[in-house]
Amino acid sequence: MLLDNARTAIGANLWYLLGYIIHSLRGVKLGPGVRVNPRARVAKGCSLTGTVVGRNVSIDAGSEINGGTIQSATIGRYCSIAQGVLIGPTEHDYTQFATSNRLVGPTPQPAAPVIEDDVWIGANAVILRGVRISKGAVVAAGAIVTRDVPPYTIVAGTPAKAIKKRFPTEAAEAEAVRKFLISAARARAFPGSSAQREAAI
Ligand SMILES: CC(C)(COP(=O)(O)OP(=O)(O)OC[C@H]1O[C@@H](n2cnc3c(N)ncnc32)[C@H](O)[C@@H]1OP(=O)(O)O)[C@@H](O)C(=O)NCCC(=O)NCCS
C-alpha cells in the first residue's frame, strides 16, 4: 500500500513537473506552488501562482491566476482570478442508488465552465460546471456561481445573484469594450509592462 501511494505521488509529481517545464518554456509566468497539467493550454503572458491547473483547461493571453484549483474551464483574455477559487469541480450523479463513483462508475460531466475576457473572480468563489461568465463580469468573494452571468454584471452570494452592473449605461459599457480591445491589441504588439508598452507606442 505504501509503495502504491509512493508511486502515485511520484507519478503525479513527475507529470506536473513536465507541465511546469513545458509551460515555463512557452513563457508562462509560474510562481511557487503551481501544478499545471501538460495537457492544459496556457497562453504566453499568463501568470499563475499557487494554482492547480487540470488537463481540460484553456487559459488565454494575459490572464492572472493567484491560487485555487481549476479542474476544467475555458478562460479568456486578461481575467483576474483570486486566491482559493475553485472552477469546474466534477459532479456526482445523485439520482443513482449511491453517489460514490467507486460503486456506480464515472459520472458523465456537464460542460466545462466558460469564462470570457476581462472577468474578475474574487477570493474563494466557486464556479460550477455548465456555467458561462460573460465578458467583463465580476464574481464577488465567496460567491457560488450556479447560473450564467451576463456581460459586465457583478454577482455575489450563494447562489450568486446580480447585485449591480459595472457601468451605468450601455454607452459606457460599449466604451469599455472599445478600450479593452485596443489595449489588448497593444499588449499583444508590445509585450512587457504597461510602462514599456507606453514607451514603445
Ligand atoms: C464584488 C465587490 C467587488 C463589490 O464591491 P462594491 O462595489 O464596493 O460593493 P458594495 O459594497 O457596494 O456592495 C453592494 C452590495 O453587495 C453586497 N456584497 C458585496 N460583496 C459581497 C460578497 N462578497 N458577498 C455577498 N454580498 C456582497 C454588499 O453587502 C451590498 O449589499 P447591500 O446593498 O444589501 O448593502 C467586492 O465586494 C468583492 O467581493 N471583492 C472581491 C475582493 C477579492 O476577493 N479580491 C481578491 C484579490 S484579486
The ligand as a MOL file (V3000), in Angstrom:
LIG
                    3D

  0  0  0     0  0            999 V3000
M  V30 BEGIN CTAB
M  V30 COUNTS 48 50 0 0 0
M  V30 BEGIN ATOM
M  V30 1 C -17.9690 42.3090 -5.5090 0
M  V30 2 C -17.2100 43.5070 -4.9770 0
M  V30 3 C -16.1420 43.9250 -5.9950 0
M  V30 4 C -18.2690 44.5910 -4.8330 0
M  V30 5 O -17.6720 45.7360 -4.3030 0
M  V30 6 P -18.5430 47.0850 -4.1620 0
M  V30 7 O -18.9520 47.5810 -5.4990 0
M  V30 8 O -17.7770 48.0160 -3.2940 0
M  V30 9 O -19.8650 46.5230 -3.4440 0
M  V30 10 P -20.7740 47.2460 -2.3730 0
M  V30 11 O -20.0430 47.3950 -1.1010 0
M  V30 12 O -21.4010 48.4700 -2.9930 0
M  V30 13 O -21.9050 46.1260 -2.1440 0
M  V30 14 C -23.1200 46.0790 -2.8420 0
M  V30 15 C -23.9880 45.0240 -2.1480 0
M  V30 16 O -23.4000 43.7290 -2.3950 0
M  V30 17 C -23.0890 43.0810 -1.1620 0
M  V30 18 N -21.8130 42.3850 -1.3260 0
M  V30 19 C -20.6190 42.9050 -1.6780 0
M  V30 20 N -19.6710 41.9510 -1.7370 0
M  V30 21 C -20.2910 40.7940 -1.3910 0
M  V30 22 C -19.8310 39.4680 -1.2480 0
M  V30 23 N -18.5570 39.1330 -1.4750 0
M  V30 24 N -20.7420 38.5240 -0.9180 0
M  V30 25 C -22.0390 38.8440 -0.6890 0
M  V30 26 N -22.5270 40.1050 -0.8040 0
M  V30 27 C -21.6500 41.0580 -1.1350 0
M  V30 28 C -22.9740 44.2090 -0.1450 0
M  V30 29 O -23.2140 43.7490 1.1550 0
M  V30 30 C -24.0260 45.1660 -0.6370 0
M  V30 31 O -25.2870 44.7090 -0.2270 0
M  V30 32 P -26.4480 45.7590 0.2670 0
M  V30 33 O -26.7270 46.6170 -0.9510 0
M  V30 34 O -27.5840 44.8730 0.6670 0
M  V30 35 O -25.8420 46.5410 1.3810 0
M  V30 36 C -16.4920 43.2170 -3.6170 0
M  V30 37 O -17.4480 43.1580 -2.5710 0
M  V30 38 C -15.7310 41.8910 -3.6370 0
M  V30 39 O -16.2410 40.8110 -3.3630 0
M  V30 40 N -14.4050 41.9840 -3.9900 0
M  V30 41 C -13.5680 40.8370 -4.1540 0
M  V30 42 C -12.2100 41.0740 -3.4380 0
M  V30 43 C -11.2800 39.9440 -3.6560 0
M  V30 44 O -11.6330 38.7860 -3.4930 0
M  V30 45 N -10.0510 40.2720 -4.0510 0
M  V30 46 C -9.0600 39.2500 -4.3460 0
M  V30 47 C -7.8090 39.8770 -4.9460 0
M  V30 48 S -7.8230 39.8090 -6.7200 0
M  V30 END ATOM
M  V30 BEGIN BOND
M  V30 1 1 1 2
M  V30 2 1 2 3
M  V30 3 1 2 4
M  V30 4 1 2 36
M  V30 5 1 4 5
M  V30 6 1 5 6
M  V30 7 2 6 7
M  V30 8 1 6 8
M  V30 9 1 6 9
M  V30 10 1 9 10
M  V30 11 2 10 11
M  V30 12 1 10 12
M  V30 13 1 10 13
M  V30 14 1 13 14
M  V30 15 1 14 15
M  V30 16 1 15 16
M  V30 17 1 15 30
M  V30 18 1 16 17
M  V30 19 1 17 18
M  V30 20 1 17 28
M  V30 21 1 18 19
M  V30 22 1 18 27
M  V30 23 2 19 20
M  V30 24 1 20 21
M  V30 25 1 21 22
M  V30 26 2 21 27
M  V30 27 1 22 23
M  V30 28 2 22 24
M  V30 29 1 24 25
M  V30 30 2 25 26
M  V30 31 1 26 27
M  V30 32 1 28 29
M  V30 33 1 28 30
M  V30 34 1 30 31
M  V30 35 1 31 32
M  V30 36 2 32 33
M  V30 37 1 32 34
M  V30 38 1 32 35
M  V30 39 1 36 37
M  V30 40 1 36 38
M  V30 41 2 38 39
M  V30 42 1 38 40
M  V30 43 1 40 41
M  V30 44 1 41 42
M  V30 45 1 42 43
M  V30 46 2 43 44
M  V30 47 1 43 45
M  V30 48 1 45 46
M  V30 49 1 46 47
M  V30 50 1 47 48
M  V30 END BOND
M  V30 END CTAB
M  END
